Protein backbone atom coordinates (compact mmCIF):
# COMPACT_ATOMS: atom_id res chain seq x y z
CA UNK A 1 0.00 0.00 0.00
CA UNK A 2 1.17 3.53 -0.78
CA UNK A 3 0.32 5.92 2.07
CA UNK A 4 0.63 9.70 1.92
CA UNK A 5 0.66 11.30 5.38
CA UNK A 6 0.35 15.09 5.68
CA UNK A 7 1.03 16.92 8.93
CA UNK A 8 0.17 20.58 9.41
CA UNK A 9 2.10 23.46 10.91
CA UNK A 10 0.10 23.52 14.15
CA UNK A 11 0.91 19.82 14.68
CA UNK A 12 4.61 19.96 13.79
CA UNK A 13 5.65 23.16 15.59
CA UNK A 14 5.47 24.33 19.20
CA UNK A 15 3.61 27.38 20.48
CA UNK A 16 6.92 29.25 20.21
CA UNK A 17 7.19 28.27 16.54
CA UNK A 18 10.15 25.94 16.81
CA UNK A 19 10.01 22.49 15.22
CA UNK A 20 8.36 20.08 17.68
CA UNK A 21 10.94 17.30 17.88
CA UNK A 22 8.64 15.00 19.86
CA UNK A 23 5.84 15.34 17.29
CA UNK A 24 8.20 14.62 14.41
CA UNK A 25 9.70 11.65 16.28
CA UNK A 26 6.20 10.22 16.85
CA UNK A 27 5.32 10.58 13.18
CA UNK A 28 8.58 9.04 12.00
CA UNK A 29 8.22 6.11 14.40
CA UNK A 30 4.78 5.42 12.95
CA UNK A 31 6.14 5.74 9.41
CA UNK A 32 8.85 3.21 10.29
CA UNK A 33 6.23 0.82 11.67
CA UNK A 34 4.30 0.96 8.39
CA UNK A 35 7.52 0.43 6.45
CA UNK A 36 8.23 -2.73 8.46
CA UNK A 37 4.79 -4.01 7.41
CA UNK A 38 5.73 -3.52 3.77
CA UNK A 39 3.95 -0.23 3.06
CA UNK A 40 5.49 2.71 1.18
CA UNK A 41 5.05 6.08 2.90
CA UNK A 42 5.40 9.66 1.68
CA UNK A 43 5.28 12.49 4.24
CA UNK A 44 3.99 15.94 3.30
CA UNK A 45 5.00 18.43 5.95
CA UNK A 46 4.33 22.07 6.72
CA UNK A 47 6.19 24.23 9.21
CA UNK A 48 9.10 25.81 7.33
CA UNK A 49 7.89 29.41 7.50
CA UNK A 50 6.96 29.16 11.18
CA UNK A 51 10.34 27.60 11.98
CA UNK A 52 12.05 30.44 10.11
CA UNK A 53 10.11 33.03 12.09
CA UNK A 54 11.13 31.33 15.35
CA UNK A 55 14.78 31.28 14.28
CA UNK A 56 15.13 34.89 13.13
CA UNK A 57 12.37 36.51 15.21
CA UNK A 58 11.87 39.48 12.87
CA UNK A 59 10.89 42.80 14.41
CA UNK A 60 7.13 43.05 14.69
CA UNK A 61 6.58 39.27 14.70
CA UNK A 62 5.49 37.17 11.74
CA UNK A 63 5.42 39.39 8.61
CA UNK A 64 2.60 39.31 6.06
CA UNK A 65 4.41 40.20 2.85
CA UNK A 66 5.23 37.27 0.53
CA UNK A 67 8.92 38.09 0.03
CA UNK A 68 9.62 38.05 3.77
CA UNK A 69 7.70 34.81 4.22
CA UNK A 70 9.63 33.21 1.37
CA UNK A 71 12.94 34.29 2.89
CA UNK A 72 11.89 32.92 6.27
CA UNK A 73 10.89 29.60 4.72
CA UNK A 74 14.43 29.24 3.35
CA UNK A 75 15.75 29.54 6.90
CA UNK A 76 13.13 27.23 8.39
CA UNK A 77 13.15 24.49 5.75
CA UNK A 78 16.58 23.06 6.55
CA UNK A 79 15.82 23.26 10.28
CA UNK A 80 12.66 21.26 9.65
CA UNK A 81 14.52 18.69 7.56
CA UNK A 82 17.26 18.34 10.17
CA UNK A 83 14.66 17.25 12.73
CA UNK A 84 13.15 14.78 10.24
CA UNK A 85 16.59 13.41 9.34
CA UNK A 86 17.45 12.82 12.99
CA UNK A 87 14.08 11.20 13.74
CA UNK A 88 14.23 8.93 10.70
CA UNK A 89 17.85 7.98 11.42
CA UNK A 90 16.74 6.77 14.85
CA UNK A 91 14.42 4.39 13.01
CA UNK A 92 17.14 3.32 10.56
CA UNK A 93 15.61 5.26 7.67
CA UNK A 94 16.70 8.02 5.31
CA UNK A 95 14.60 11.02 4.29
CA UNK A 96 14.62 12.61 0.85
CA UNK A 97 13.61 16.27 0.55
CA UNK A 98 11.22 17.01 -2.33
CA UNK A 99 10.15 20.64 -2.84
CA UNK A 100 7.26 21.05 -5.26
CA UNK A 101 5.74 24.04 -7.06
CA UNK A 102 2.53 24.40 -9.11
CA UNK A 103 4.46 24.01 -12.38
CA UNK A 104 5.41 20.49 -11.30
CA UNK A 105 1.73 19.55 -11.55
CA UNK A 106 0.43 21.94 -14.19
CA UNK A 107 2.91 20.89 -16.87
CA UNK A 108 2.39 17.27 -17.93
CA UNK A 109 6.12 16.62 -18.46
CA UNK A 110 7.00 18.02 -15.01
CA UNK A 111 4.12 16.01 -13.53
CA UNK A 112 5.46 12.73 -14.88
CA UNK A 113 9.00 13.62 -13.84
CA UNK A 114 7.88 14.36 -10.27
CA UNK A 115 6.13 11.00 -10.12
CA UNK A 116 9.24 9.18 -11.39
CA UNK A 117 11.43 10.89 -8.80
CA UNK A 118 9.11 10.08 -5.90
CA UNK A 119 8.74 6.45 -6.97
CA UNK A 120 12.51 6.10 -7.33
CA UNK A 121 13.00 7.43 -3.79
CA UNK A 122 10.55 4.80 -2.57
CA UNK A 123 12.42 2.14 -4.58
CA UNK A 124 15.63 3.21 -2.81
CA UNK A 125 13.93 2.71 0.54
CA UNK A 126 13.95 6.42 1.39
CA UNK A 127 11.02 8.34 2.87
CA UNK A 128 10.16 11.32 0.65
CA UNK A 129 9.55 14.45 2.74
CA UNK A 130 7.49 16.83 0.60
CA UNK A 131 6.87 20.53 1.08
CA UNK A 132 5.92 23.43 -1.16
CA UNK A 133 8.91 25.24 -2.62
CA UNK A 134 7.98 28.41 -0.72
CA UNK A 135 11.34 30.12 -1.12
CA UNK A 136 10.98 30.60 -4.88
CA UNK A 137 7.22 30.20 -5.53
CA UNK A 138 5.41 33.08 -7.22
CA UNK A 139 2.81 34.14 -4.66
CA UNK A 140 0.14 34.43 -7.37
CA UNK A 141 0.55 30.82 -8.48
CA UNK A 142 1.56 29.06 -5.28
CA UNK A 143 -0.55 26.36 -3.65
CA UNK A 144 -0.98 28.21 -0.37
CA UNK A 145 -1.57 25.10 1.74
CA UNK A 146 -0.03 21.64 1.87
CA UNK A 147 -3.36 19.82 2.07
CA UNK A 148 -3.79 20.35 -1.66
CA UNK A 149 -0.21 19.28 -2.32
CA UNK A 150 -0.83 16.10 -0.33
CA UNK A 151 -3.92 15.31 -2.41
CA UNK A 152 -2.00 15.99 -5.62
CA UNK A 153 0.85 13.72 -4.48
CA UNK A 154 -1.67 10.99 -3.64
CA UNK A 155 -3.15 11.46 -7.11
CA UNK A 156 0.30 11.50 -8.69
CA UNK A 157 1.38 8.22 -7.10
CA UNK A 158 -1.95 6.42 -7.32
CA UNK A 159 -1.84 6.12 -3.53
CA UNK A 160 -4.20 3.88 -1.61
CA UNK A 161 -4.57 6.14 1.43
CA UNK A 162 -4.16 9.82 2.28
CA UNK A 163 -3.97 10.67 6.00
CA UNK A 164 -4.45 14.36 6.87
CA UNK A 165 -3.11 14.87 10.39
CA UNK A 166 -4.46 17.84 12.29
CA UNK A 167 -4.96 19.13 15.85
CA UNK A 168 -8.58 17.89 15.94
CA UNK A 169 -9.90 14.29 16.01
CA UNK A 170 -11.48 14.79 12.59
CA UNK A 171 -14.25 16.75 10.93
CA UNK A 172 -17.21 17.85 13.05
CA UNK A 173 -20.75 18.79 12.01
CA UNK A 174 -20.15 22.19 13.68
CA UNK A 175 -17.15 24.04 15.04
CA UNK A 176 -16.29 22.19 18.30
CA UNK A 177 -14.58 25.32 19.63
CA UNK A 178 -17.93 27.13 19.55
CA UNK A 179 -20.53 24.37 19.96
CA UNK A 180 -20.20 21.89 22.83
CA UNK A 181 -22.65 19.47 21.18
CA UNK A 182 -20.67 19.24 17.91
CA UNK A 183 -20.36 15.64 16.74
CA UNK A 184 -17.53 13.94 14.91
CA UNK A 185 -18.45 12.95 11.37
CA UNK A 186 -17.03 9.44 11.10
CA UNK A 187 -17.67 8.74 7.43
CA UNK A 188 -18.21 10.85 4.34
CA UNK A 189 -19.12 9.20 1.05
CA UNK A 190 -19.13 12.52 -0.81
CA UNK A 191 -18.90 16.18 0.11
CA UNK A 192 -21.93 18.46 0.18
CA UNK A 193 -22.40 22.19 0.79
CA UNK A 194 -23.53 21.71 4.39
CA UNK A 195 -20.37 19.81 5.20
CA UNK A 196 -18.25 22.52 3.59
CA UNK A 197 -20.01 25.15 5.72
CA UNK A 198 -19.39 23.10 8.85
CA UNK A 199 -15.69 22.90 7.99
CA UNK A 200 -15.38 26.68 8.41
CA UNK A 201 -12.15 28.61 7.86
CA UNK A 202 -8.50 28.41 8.99
CA UNK A 203 -7.99 26.51 12.22
CA UNK A 204 -4.85 28.13 13.64
CA UNK A 205 -2.86 31.33 13.41
CA UNK A 206 0.18 29.18 12.62
CA UNK A 207 -1.49 27.30 9.76
CA UNK A 208 -2.56 28.32 6.27
CA UNK A 209 -5.18 25.63 5.73
CA UNK A 210 -7.69 24.57 8.37
CA UNK A 211 -10.50 22.04 8.05
CA UNK A 212 -11.94 23.65 4.92
CA UNK A 213 -8.65 23.07 3.11
CA UNK A 214 -8.60 19.47 4.31
CA UNK A 215 -12.11 18.90 3.05
CA UNK A 216 -11.16 20.33 -0.36
CA UNK A 217 -8.11 18.05 -0.43
CA UNK A 218 -10.27 15.10 0.58
CA UNK A 219 -12.66 15.82 -2.30
CA UNK A 220 -9.74 15.84 -4.71
CA UNK A 221 -8.31 12.59 -3.38
CA UNK A 222 -11.73 10.93 -3.35
CA UNK A 223 -12.14 11.64 -7.04
CA UNK A 224 -8.67 10.17 -7.53
CA UNK A 225 -9.87 6.89 -6.02
CA UNK A 226 -7.91 7.44 -2.79
CA UNK A 227 -9.36 6.75 0.67
CA UNK A 228 -8.85 9.70 3.02
CA UNK A 229 -8.64 9.81 6.81
CA UNK A 230 -8.69 13.14 8.66
CA UNK A 231 -7.40 12.46 12.17
CA UNK A 232 -5.52 13.83 15.16
CA UNK A 233 -1.74 13.94 14.86
CA UNK A 234 -1.47 13.19 18.59
CA UNK A 235 -3.55 9.98 18.49
CA UNK A 236 -1.30 7.00 19.33
CA UNK A 237 -0.85 4.69 16.34
CA UNK A 238 -2.92 6.95 14.10
CA UNK A 239 -1.24 5.84 10.86
CA UNK A 240 -1.58 2.14 11.68
CA UNK A 241 -5.24 2.65 12.62
CA UNK A 242 -5.88 4.54 9.38
CA UNK A 243 -4.27 1.79 7.30
CA UNK A 244 -6.22 -0.91 9.14
CA UNK A 245 -9.49 1.02 8.79
CA UNK A 246 -10.20 0.89 12.52
CA UNK A 247 -13.43 2.54 13.64
CA UNK A 248 -13.09 5.85 15.42
CA UNK A 249 -9.73 6.79 13.96
CA UNK A 250 -11.18 10.06 12.64
CA UNK A 251 -13.23 11.12 9.63
CA UNK A 252 -13.02 8.71 6.72
CA UNK A 253 -13.78 10.05 3.25
CA UNK A 254 -14.59 7.19 0.92
CA UNK A 255 -13.13 7.08 -2.60
CA UNK A 256 -15.48 7.19 -5.53
CA UNK A 257 -16.09 3.75 -6.99
CA UNK A 258 -15.07 4.81 -10.48
CA UNK A 259 -11.46 5.90 -10.62
CA UNK A 260 -10.57 8.29 -13.42
CA UNK A 261 -7.75 7.46 -15.87
CA UNK A 262 -4.42 9.08 -14.97
CA UNK A 263 -4.60 11.76 -17.67
CA UNK A 264 -8.11 12.82 -16.63
CA UNK A 265 -7.00 12.99 -13.01
CA UNK A 266 -4.28 15.37 -14.11
CA UNK A 267 -6.79 17.51 -16.00
CA UNK A 268 -9.26 17.51 -13.10
CA UNK A 269 -6.97 18.31 -10.21
CA UNK A 270 -3.44 19.23 -11.24
CA UNK A 271 -3.95 21.49 -14.23
CA UNK A 272 -5.01 25.02 -13.17
CA UNK A 273 -8.09 26.44 -14.93
CA UNK A 274 -7.46 29.63 -16.89
CA UNK A 275 -11.05 30.50 -17.82
CA UNK A 276 -14.68 29.44 -17.70
CA UNK A 277 -17.23 28.40 -20.29
CA UNK A 278 -20.91 28.88 -19.42
CA UNK A 279 -23.20 26.37 -21.15
CA UNK A 280 -26.95 25.92 -21.54
CA UNK A 281 -29.07 23.12 -20.06
CA UNK A 282 -28.97 21.06 -23.25
CA UNK A 283 -25.18 21.07 -23.36
CA UNK A 284 -25.03 20.12 -19.69
CA UNK A 285 -27.31 17.12 -20.29
CA UNK A 286 -25.23 16.02 -23.27
CA UNK A 287 -22.00 16.18 -21.26
CA UNK A 288 -23.43 14.41 -18.20
CA UNK A 289 -25.71 11.83 -19.78
CA UNK A 290 -24.17 11.14 -23.17
CA UNK A 291 -20.46 11.75 -22.38
CA UNK A 292 -20.43 14.05 -25.41
CA UNK A 293 -17.89 16.68 -26.43
CA UNK A 294 -18.62 20.33 -25.69
CA UNK A 295 -19.59 22.04 -28.94
CA UNK A 296 -19.78 25.81 -29.55
CA UNK A 297 -23.54 25.46 -30.09
CA UNK A 298 -24.12 24.90 -26.36
CA UNK A 299 -21.98 27.78 -25.15
CA UNK A 300 -23.77 30.77 -23.61
CA UNK A 301 -20.75 32.89 -22.69
CA UNK A 302 -16.99 32.75 -22.22
CA UNK A 303 -15.13 34.10 -19.17
CA UNK A 304 -11.40 34.83 -19.05
CA UNK A 305 -8.69 34.76 -21.69
CA UNK A 306 -7.45 31.28 -22.54
CA UNK A 307 -5.61 29.68 -25.40
CA UNK A 308 -5.67 26.31 -27.12
CA UNK A 309 -4.60 23.56 -24.66
CA UNK A 310 -5.42 25.67 -21.60
CA UNK A 311 -7.72 24.20 -18.96
CA UNK A 312 -11.21 25.67 -18.53
CA UNK A 313 -14.05 25.06 -16.11
CA UNK A 314 -17.47 24.27 -17.57
CA UNK A 315 -20.30 25.89 -15.61
CA UNK A 316 -24.07 26.19 -15.75
CA UNK A 317 -25.85 29.51 -16.19
CA UNK A 318 -26.37 29.55 -12.39
CA UNK A 319 -22.60 29.29 -11.83
CA UNK A 320 -22.28 25.62 -10.85
CA UNK A 321 -18.95 24.12 -11.92
CA UNK A 322 -19.73 20.61 -13.15
CA UNK A 323 -16.88 19.79 -15.55
CA UNK A 324 -13.37 20.74 -16.54
CA UNK A 325 -11.40 20.20 -19.71
CA UNK A 326 -8.70 21.29 -22.13
CA UNK A 327 -9.80 23.86 -24.69
CA UNK A 328 -9.35 23.21 -28.41
CA UNK A 329 -10.42 26.76 -29.25
CA UNK A 330 -8.94 29.96 -27.83
CA UNK A 331 -11.30 32.20 -25.86
CA UNK A 332 -11.56 34.74 -28.71
CA UNK A 333 -12.72 32.06 -31.16
CA UNK A 334 -14.98 30.47 -28.56
CA UNK A 335 -16.67 33.82 -27.95
CA UNK A 336 -16.97 34.56 -31.67
CA UNK A 337 -18.57 31.22 -32.52
CA UNK A 338 -20.61 30.50 -29.38
CA UNK A 339 -24.13 29.32 -30.11
CA UNK A 340 -23.22 28.36 -33.68
CA UNK A 341 -23.83 24.94 -35.17
CA UNK A 342 -20.87 22.84 -36.24
CA UNK A 343 -21.48 23.33 -39.97
CA UNK A 344 -21.37 27.11 -39.46
CA UNK A 345 -17.84 27.17 -38.05
CA UNK A 346 -15.01 28.63 -40.09
CA UNK A 347 -12.74 26.23 -41.93
CA UNK A 348 -9.64 25.25 -40.00
CA UNK A 349 -11.22 25.61 -36.55
CA UNK A 350 -11.60 22.65 -34.21
CA UNK A 351 -15.16 21.33 -34.28
CA UNK A 352 -15.25 20.95 -30.48
CA UNK A 353 -14.51 23.55 -27.83
CA UNK A 354 -13.58 20.69 -25.47
CA UNK A 355 -13.30 17.14 -26.81
CA UNK A 356 -14.80 14.40 -24.63
CA UNK A 357 -11.34 12.76 -24.34
CA UNK A 358 -10.13 15.95 -22.63
CA UNK A 359 -13.24 16.50 -20.47
CA UNK A 360 -13.82 15.46 -16.85
CA UNK A 361 -17.24 15.58 -15.18
CA UNK A 362 -16.93 16.71 -11.56
CA UNK A 363 -20.31 15.98 -10.00
CA UNK A 364 -21.32 13.00 -7.89
CA UNK A 365 -23.61 11.71 -5.15
CA UNK A 366 -23.56 13.19 -1.64
CA UNK A 367 -24.04 11.63 1.79
CA UNK A 368 -22.37 11.49 5.18
CA UNK A 369 -22.69 9.59 8.42
CA UNK A 370 -22.15 11.19 11.86
CA UNK A 371 -20.88 9.25 14.84
CA UNK A 372 -23.46 7.66 17.10
Secondary structure by P-SEA (a helix, b strand, c coil): cbbbbbbcccccccccccccaaaaaaaaaaaaaaaaabbbbbbbbccaaaaaaaaccccccccccaaaaaaaaaaaaaaaaaaaaaaaaaacbbbbbbbbcccccccaaaaaaaaaaaaaaaaacbbbbbbccccccccccccccaaaaaaaaaaaacccbbbbbcccccccccccccccccccccccccccaaaaaaacccccccccccaaaaaaaaaaaaaacbbbbbbbccccaaaaaaaaccccccbbbbcccccccaaaaaaaccccccbbbbbcaaaaaaaccccccccccccccccccccccbbbbbbcccccccccccccccaaaaaacccccccccccccccccccccccccccccccccccc
